[in-house]
Amino acid sequence: MKLSQKRAEAVQDYLTSKGYINTSIAQTSWLGEAAPKVECDGNKVTNGLINCLAENRRVEVQVEFIQ
């Protein structure tokens, strides 16, 4: 979960530094292992497992406009 949090915060920091978002209205959340995109079999670290888990290392950005 800590890695997911750091990844989400890094993306928010980048978008803020470029002026794409305003931190006063931005909200960051992370899910980590709670919401995998794909399920991977195996508990031994192999190239196949690492490649399978790559899809789960992601950041999803949701933009909502409030009027």
C-alpha positions in Angstrom: 0.0 0.0 0.0 2.9 2.4 0.7 4.2 2.0 -2.8 0.7 2.7 -4.2 0.4 5.8 -2.0 3.8 7.1 -3.1 3.0 6.5 -6.8 -0.3 8.3 -6.5 1.2 11.3 -4.7 4.1 11.5 -7.2 1.6 11.8 -10.0 -0.4 14.5 -8.1 2.8 16.4 -7.4 3.8 16.2 -11.1 0.4 17.4 -12.3 0.4 20.2 -9.8 4.0 21.3 -10.6 3.0 21.6 -14.3 -0.1 23.6 -13.5 -2.5 20.9 -14.7 -4.4 20.7 -11.4 -4.9 22.8 -8.3 -4.0 21.1 -5.0 -6.8 22.9 -3.2 -9.3 20.9 -5.1 -7.3 17.7 -5.9 -7.9 14.5 -4.1 -5.5 11.6 -4.1 -6.4 8.0 -3.2 -4.7 4.6 -3.7 -5.8 1.1 -3.6 -2.7 -1.1 -3.9 -3.5 -4.8 -3.7 -7.1 -4.0 -2.8 -8.0 -3.5 -6.5 -5.8 -5.4 -8.8 -6.4 -5.0 -12.6 -5.3 -8.6 -13.2 -4.8 -11.6 -11.0 -1.5 -13.4 -11.3 -0.8 -17.0 -10.2 2.4 -17.9 -8.4 4.2 -16.8 -5.4 7.8 -17.4 -6.7 9.3 -14.4 -8.3 9.8 -15.2 -12.0 9.9 -13.1 -15.1 6.4 -14.3 -16.0 5.0 -13.2 -12.6 6.8 -9.8 -12.9 5.3 -9.2 -16.4 1.9 -10.3 -15.2 1.9 -7.9 -12.3 3.1 -4.9 -14.5 -0.6 -4.1 -15.3 -1.3 -3.6 -11.6 1.4 -0.9 -11.2 -0.7 2.0 -12.5 -2.2 5.3 -11.7 -5.7 6.1 -12.7 -6.6 9.8 -13.0 -10.3 10.7 -12.7 -11.3 14.3 -13.6 -14.6 15.7 -12.4 -15.8 19.1 -13.3 -18.0 20.8 -10.8 -20.1 23.8 -11.9 
